[in-house]
């Protein structure tokens, strides 16, 4: 009997200071709240103030808020609120746009030992809110699946059929295919995915421009890249705009049957991305958040390509070492949901390979004249991609310049193609 009495006293002592609620009076604002959710960082609780929004000063005192956490049938324990704060997304204040705000906690919850339920007692006699772990499904650890790739170049698997038209050439048809093995995480940081890297084996093949679609060229090798682009700054002008990324194609074999050329190269590359997005206007009265309308991104990059030539039509035994400096830049303009499409993406990509050693150049403008030389080899592509959904797209591509291993000059080639594509990991790169 005494044990039961002591337990009741303990519960009263714990609840008394934490469950006390300010009484609503003539001078108290009439407020209501909804949508309690635990932040992904486990150090804050998301809440929404229902319209009409109260003045921020009336609810911003953390002493007005009381939070209790309970596990199993144990006695609820108080959780200290450090700060009541407003948050921004894409430079839009979520409080003024939709009434969203956070209760920042003194100590974050352990993601491996979350409480079964959390009760939030708002001020001014507002209805208490509850968060339940049963309603929250913890995501799997980096699961595999069929995820949107966004563009063909970012896809792990794609199949492209295209028709080609060039200056002084008849229309031709070809098939491009690529496959990458499901990536393997080579590092698992404790706090962030920004320093995690993925390793995969990938290959690309091109069927020659003939009715029989004979295999003409392929490349294969190992690819290492960051799991997610890393933000450069959480504050200031680069907040949510500037990212850096690193990738490395090592032990990459490049082979062209038509041009009788083969290279073995390694290609590390760093990229800086500067992005800007546009959003629809929020409707605070209806609680409608801003929706993305489109974006623009500029990605300057700098890389190296080094290795050796194994075979070449000019020098059958190979011409030795390869070392290239590869500056470049890419421009992406995305328009979401136009003309009943998922999105339209304009891509301009420029690469300049500065050769430190002599390599071949096939000048198709001079009746196929081929020679070894140093210098710069430019390559420019402009592409419009019409995405019916995240997996199927229609491509219109313009190409000018030359690419390894043979550096065969392409004089303004126009390609129309249809692509099926996906990635094994979600939100890759």
C-alpha positions in Angstrom: 0.0 0.0 0.0 2.8 2.4 0.9 4.5 1.6 -2.4 1.4 2.6 -4.4 1.0 5.8 -2.3 4.7 6.8 -3.0 4.2 6.2 -6.7 1.1 8.5 -6.8 3.0 11.2 -4.9 5.9 11.0 -7.4 3.6 11.4 -10.4 1.9 14.4 -8.8 5.3 16.0 -8.1 6.5 15.5 -11.6 3.2 16.7 -13.3 2.5 19.7 -11.0 5.2 22.1 -12.3 5.2 20.8 -15.9 1.4 20.5 -16.6 0.4 23.9 -15.2 -1.2 25.9 -17.9 -1.8 29.6 -18.0 -5.5 30.3 -17.6 -7.2 31.9 -20.6 -8.6 35.2 -19.5 -9.8 38.5 -21.0 -6.3 39.5 -21.9 -5.1 36.2 -23.2 -5.0 35.5 -27.0 -7.2 32.8 -28.4 -4.7 30.4 -30.1 -4.7 26.8 -31.3 -2.0 24.6 -32.6 -1.7 21.4 -34.7 0.7 19.1 -36.5 3.2 18.1 -33.9 6.3 16.4 -35.5 9.8 15.5 -34.5 12.6 17.2 -36.5 14.9 14.9 -38.4 17.8 16.1 -36.2 15.8 15.0 -33.1 16.6 18.2 -31.3 13.4 20.1 -32.0 9.6 19.7 -32.4 7.7 21.2 -35.3 4.4 22.8 -34.6 1.8 24.8 -36.6 -0.2 27.7 -35.3 -3.7 27.8 -36.8 -5.0 30.9 -38.5 -5.3 33.7 -37.5 -1.7 33.7 -36.3 -1.0 35.2 -32.9 1.7 37.8 -32.4 5.1 36.1 -32.2 5.9 37.8 -29.0 3.0 36.1 -27.2 4.2 32.5 -27.8 8.0 32.9 -28.2 8.9 32.6 -24.5 10.1 29.0 -24.0 8.9 29.1 -20.3 5.3 29.0 -21.6 5.8 25.6 -23.2 5.8 22.3 -21.4 6.9 19.0 -23.0 6.6 15.5 -21.5 8.1 12.3 -22.9 7.0 8.8 -22.0 8.4 5.3 -22.8 6.3 2.2 -22.2 4.3 2.6 -19.0 7.0 4.5 -17.2 6.4 7.8 -15.5 6.5 10.8 -18.0 9.6 12.9 -17.8 9.8 16.6 -18.5 11.8 17.8 -21.6 13.4 21.2 -21.3 12.6 23.7 -24.1 15.6 25.9 -24.9 14.1 28.2 -27.5 11.0 28.9 -29.6 12.3 29.7 -33.0 11.2 30.6 -36.5 12.7 28.7 -39.5 13.2 29.5 -43.2 13.2 27.5 -46.4 14.5 29.0 -49.6 14.6 32.4 -47.9 10.9 32.1 -47.1 9.9 32.6 -43.5 7.7 29.5 -42.6 6.1 31.2 -39.6 4.7 34.1 -41.6 3.9 31.9 -44.7 2.2 28.9 -42.9 2.4 29.4 -39.2 5.2 26.8 -38.8 7.8 27.0 -36.0 10.0 24.9 -33.8 10.5 24.2 -30.1 14.2 23.7 -29.8 15.1 21.3 -27.0 18.0 21.5 -24.5 19.1 17.9 -25.4 18.2 16.0 -28.6 16.5 12.7 -28.4 18.5 9.5 -29.0 17.4 8.3 -32.5 18.0 4.7 -31.3 15.9 5.1 -28.1 13.0 7.4 -29.0 10.2 7.8 -26.5 6.9 6.1 -27.3 5.0 9.4 -27.1 5.6 13.1 -26.5 3.0 15.5 -25.1 3.2 19.3 -25.8 1.2 21.6 -23.6 0.8 25.0 -25.3 0.2 28.3 -23.4 -3.1 30.2 -22.9 -5.2 27.0 -22.4 -4.7 25.7 -26.0 -5.4 22.1 -26.6 -2.5 19.8 -25.9 -0.7 18.1 -28.8 0.7 14.6 -29.0 3.5 12.9 -31.0 3.6 9.1 -31.2 6.4 6.8 -32.3 3.8 4.3 -33.6 2.9 6.8 -36.3 6.5 7.4 -37.3 8.2 4.9 -39.6 11.9 4.9 -39.3 13.4 4.8 -42.8 15.7 1.9 -43.8 19.4 2.5 -43.8 20.1 3.8 -47.3 17.7 1.3 -49.1 18.1 0.2 -52.7 15.2 0.7 -55.2 14.0 2.4 -58.3 14.4 6.1 -57.7 14.2 9.1 -60.1 17.5 10.1 -61.7 16.5 13.5 -63.0 18.7 13.4 -66.0 20.3 10.7 -68.2 23.8 11.7 -67.1 22.9 11.1 -63.4 21.1 7.8 -64.0 22.6 4.4 -62.9 20.6 2.6 -65.6 19.4 4.1 -68.9 18.5 3.0 -72.4 18.4 5.6 -75.1 17.3 5.2 -78.7 18.1 8.1 -81.0 18.2 9.5 -84.5 21.1 11.6 -85.6 21.5 14.4 -88.2 24.8 16.1 -88.9 26.3 18.6 -91.3 26.9 16.8 -94.6 25.8 13.4 -93.3 22.7 11.2 -93.8 20.3 10.6 -90.8 21.5 7.7 -88.8 20.1 5.8 -85.8 21.8 4.3 -82.7 21.2 2.9 -79.3 23.0 4.0 -76.1 22.9 1.9 -72.9 24.4 2.3 -69.5 24.4 0.2 -66.3 25.9 0.8 -62.9 25.9 -1.8 -60.1 24.0 -0.8 -56.9 26.5 1.5 -55.1 28.2 0.4 -51.9 28.8 2.8 -49.1 32.5 3.0 -48.3 32.1 5.3 -45.3 29.3 5.7 -42.8 29.7 9.0 -40.9 27.8 9.3 -37.6 26.2 12.7 -38.0 25.9 13.5 -41.7 25.6 12.0 -45.2 27.6 14.8 -46.7 31.0 13.1 -46.1 29.7 9.6 -47.1 31.0 8.1 -50.4 29.5 5.5 -52.7 31.5 3.1 -54.9 30.0 1.4 -57.9 31.1 -0.4 -61.1 29.6 1.1 -64.3 29.7 0.6 -68.0 28.4 2.3 -71.1 27.9 1.0 -74.6 27.0 2.4 -78.0 25.5 0.5 -80.9 26.9 1.7 -84.2 24.8 3.7 -86.6 23.8 0.7 -88.7 20.6 -1.4 -89.1 22.3 -4.3 -87.4 23.2 -2.2 -84.3 26.6 -3.8 -83.9 28.5 -2.8 -80.7 30.7 0.1 -81.7 32.2 1.5 -78.4 32.1 1.0 -74.7 33.7 2.2 -71.5 33.8 0.5 -68.1 35.4 1.1 -64.7 34.9 2.0 -61.0 33.2 5.2 -59.9 33.5 6.9 -56.5 31.3 9.9 -55.6 29.9 11.7 -52.6 26.5 10.5 -51.3 25.1 14.1 -51.4 26.6 17.4 -52.5 28.0 19.2 -49.5 26.6 22.7 -48.6 29.4 25.3 -48.3 27.6 27.4 -45.7 24.5 27.3 -43.6 24.3 31.1 -43.3 24.9 34.1 -45.5 24.6 34.5 -49.2 25.5 30.9 -49.9 22.9 29.4 -47.5 21.0 26.7 -49.4 22.6 27.9 -52.6 26.2 26.8 -52.8 27.4 23.1 -52.8 30.6 21.3 -53.6 30.9 17.7 -54.9 33.8 15.3 -55.6 33.8 12.2 -57.9 36.5 9.9 -59.2 36.4 7.5 -62.2 39.4 5.3 -61.7 40.6 2.3 -63.7 38.3 3.5 -66.5 38.7 1.7 -69.8 37.7 3.6 -73.0 37.4 1.7 -76.3 36.2 2.6 -79.8 36.0 -0.2 -82.4 35.3 2.2 -85.2 38.2 4.5 -84.5 40.6 1.6 -83.3 41.5 3.4 -80.1 41.7 2.3 -76.4 42.7 4.2 -73.3 43.0 3.4 -69.6 42.5 6.5 -67.5 41.8 7.8 -64.0 39.6 11.0 -63.6 39.2 12.8 -60.3 36.9 15.9 -60.5 35.6 18.6 -58.2 32.5 20.7 -58.8 31.1 23.8 -57.3 27.3 24.3 -57.7 25.5 27.6 -57.3 21.7 27.2 -57.3 18.6 29.4 -57.3 15.0 28.2 -57.0 11.6 29.9 -57.6 8.5 29.2 -55.6 4.8 29.9 -55.7 3.3 32.4 -53.3 2.1 30.8 -50.0 -1.4 31.1 -48.7 -1.2 31.7 -45.0 -4.9 31.7 -44.4 -5.3 28.2 -46.0 -2.0 26.9 -44.6 -0.6 26.3 -48.1 3.2 26.2 -48.2 5.2 27.6 -51.2 5.7 25.1 -54.0 8.8 24.9 -56.3 8.2 26.3 -59.8 11.7 25.9 -61.2 15.4 26.4 -60.7 18.7 27.4 -62.3 22.1 26.0 -61.4 25.6 26.9 -62.6 28.3 24.2 -62.0 31.9 25.2 -62.7 34.3 22.2 -62.4 38.0 21.3 -62.5 39.3 17.9 -63.1 42.3 15.8 -64.2 42.5 12.8 -66.6 45.7 10.7 -66.5 46.7 7.3 -67.7 47.9 5.7 -70.9 47.0 4.8 -74.4 46.8 1.1 -75.2 45.9 1.3 -78.9 45.5 3.8 -81.6 45.1 3.7 -85.4 48.1 6.1 -85.9 50.4 4.3 -83.4 49.2 0.7 -83.2 51.2 0.0 -80.1 49.9 3.0 -78.3 51.5 6.5 -77.9 52.3 6.5 -74.2 51.1 8.5 -71.3 48.1 10.7 -71.0 47.7 13.8 -68.9 44.9 16.3 -69.3 43.6 19.3 -67.3 39.9 19.6 -67.7 38.1 22.8 -66.7 34.5 23.2 -67.6 31.1 24.4 -66.6 27.5 23.2 -66.8 24.2 25.3 -66.8 20.9 23.7 -65.8 17.5 25.4 -66.1 14.5 23.5 -64.8 10.8 24.4 -65.3 8.4 22.2 -63.3 5.0 21.0 -64.5 4.8 22.8 -67.8 2.3 21.7 -70.5 1.2 18.6 -68.4 4.8 17.4 -68.3 6.7 16.5 -65.1 9.5 19.0 -66.0 11.5 20.5 -68.8 15.3 20.7 -68.3 17.7 22.8 -70.4 21.4 21.7 -70.1 24.5 23.4 -71.5 27.7 21.6 -70.8 31.2 22.7 -71.9 34.5 20.9 -71.3 38.0 21.9 -72.4 40.7 19.2 -72.3 44.1 20.8 -72.2 46.6 18.2 -73.3 50.0 17.9 -71.7 51.0 15.1 -74.2 50.4 14.5 -77.8 47.1 12.8 -78.6 45.2 12.0 -81.8 42.8 14.3 -83.5 40.4 13.2 -86.3 39.4 16.2 -88.3 36.2 15.1 -90.2 36.2 18.5 -92.0 39.4 17.6 -93.8 38.4 14.2 -95.2 39.2 12.4 -92.0 42.7 13.8 -91.6 44.3 12.3 -88.4 47.4 13.5 -86.6 49.0 13.6 -83.1 49.2 17.0 -81.4 49.0 18.9 -78.1 46.6 21.7 -77.5 43.0 22.1 -76.3 40.1 19.8 -77.3 36.8 21.5 -76.8 33.4 19.8 -76.4 30.0 21.5 -76.1 26.5 20.1 -75.7 23.1 21.7 -75.5 20.2 19.5 -74.5 16.5 19.9 -73.9 14.9 17.1 -71.9 11.1 16.7 -71.8 10.3 14.5 -68.8 6.9 12.8 -69.0 7.7 11.5 -65.5 10.9 10.8 -63.6 11.7 7.7 -65.5 10.8 8.5 -69.2 12.0 11.4 -71.2 12.3 12.8 -74.7 15.8 14.3 -75.5 16.8 16.9 -78.1 20.6 17.3 -78.1 23.1 19.4 -80.0 26.8 18.5 -79.9 29.9 20.2 -81.2 33.6 19.3 -80.6 35.6 16.1 -79.8 35.8 13.5 -77.1 38.4 10.8 -76.2 39.7 8.3 -76.9 40.0 9.2 -80.6 39.0 12.9 -80.4 36.9 12.6 -83.6 35.6 16.0 -84.4 31.7 16.3 -84.4 30.5 19.2 -86.5 27.1 20.3 -85.1 25.3 17.0 -84.6 21.6 17.0 -83.7 20.1 14.0 -81.9 16.5 13.2 -81.1 16.0 10.4 -78.6 13.8 8.6 -76.1 15.2 7.6 -72.7 14.3 5.2 -69.9 16.3 5.8 -66.8 16.5 5.3 -63.0 18.9 5.3 -60.0 19.5 2.7 -57.4 19.8 5.2 -54.5 17.4 8.0 -53.6 18.5 11.6 -54.2 21.8 10.6 -55.6 24.2 13.5 -56.2 
